[in-house]
Amino acid sequence: MADPLDKATAKAPPTVGEGCLSRYDSEALTGEDGTEFPGAAELWQQLQEESEADKPTDSSASLKS
């Protein structure tokens, strides 16, 4: 029986390492791998600013029991 994954049009890039140390082989990656996300830097900055705004500013605040 034929492998159903042979019909897939996209393939994951090669990896190096095993288990939790597994990662994409940076030498095998090309401009065709990944996605184009021109707004990534702006989104990251916005999320960081929102995260900073959510932090409590009063360090003497105690937890309510």
CORTAVEN-V260358 format. One record per backbone hydrogen bond with DSSP energy under -0.5 kcal/mol. CO is the residue of the C=O (numbers start at 0). NH is the residue of the N-H. E is the energy in kcal/mol with one decimal. If there is no record, write none. Layout:
co nh e
CO NH E
CO NH E
//
This chain:
co nh e
2 5 -1.7
3 6 -1.1
4 7 -1.2
13 24 -2.7
15 22 -2.2
17 20 -1.9
18 21 -1.7
22 15 -2.8
23 25 -0.8
24 27 -1.2
24 28 -0.8
29 32 -1.4
34 36 -0.6
36 39 -1.8
38 42 -2.4
39 43 -2.7
40 44 -2.2
41 45 -2.3
42 46 -2.6
43 47 -2.3
44 48 -2.3
45 49 -2.3
46 50 -2.2
47 51 -2.3
48 52 -2.0
49 53 -1.4
50 54 -0.7
51 54 -0.7
56 58 -0.8
57 60 -1.2
//
